[in-house]
Structure formats: structure tokens, C-alpha cells
């Protein structure tokens, strides 16, 4: 497979668009739910306590942006992460944010 070379600006524009897609708590919840394997819109809506139309809209955007893939089985469509590293990246960000919150809390406690 030939390696695709993107200039720095194009790469960062692509990265920013990807991050915008992740900038919604419900989409992050959907990604976390899909780590366990593929699920239908009905499964996701039930597991997350969201409306099916809401989940469908999020999944459509996530599919358009390449975060999820689909598989049809009869009348049902199942969604899965297009790459498991997507969740690993989110986990890394959560770890950083957790440490930042703990650090801020510790600093606030010491300044009192």
C-alpha cells in the first residue's frame, strides 16, 4: 500500500475536523459502547438511554467522518468502530484530563 503524504496544514485541518466529531458527549458515549463490539441503533439507544433518531443522527455523522463502519444483516444495520485506536485515543485524553483535574484540586486544597 502506498503511503499517503499530506502537507502539515491539510493534516491539521483533517485532525481538527476529526476532533469536532468527537466534541459531543453522546458521540463519545456511542464510541465507548462500540468498544464492546458492533451494535444496532436500537441496542445503542437502549443501552445509552437516548432516542433512536438522536443515535441515528450521531451515527450518520460518525460514519461520514470515518469513525464507524456498518454491516447489514437483513433489515438491521450494525455499527462498529472503524479502528479500535479511536477509543484508545479517547482513553488517553481522559487519563490526561483526570490527572489535570486532580492536580487542580490538589493545588486548590493547598492554597486554602
Buried (B, 14 or more C-beta within 10 A) or exposed (E): EEEEEEEEEEEEEEEEEBEEBBEEEBBBBBBBBBBEEBBBBEBBBEBBEBEEEBBBEBBEBBBEBEBBBEEEEEEEBBBBBBEEEBBEBBEEEEEEEEEEEEEEEEEEEEEE
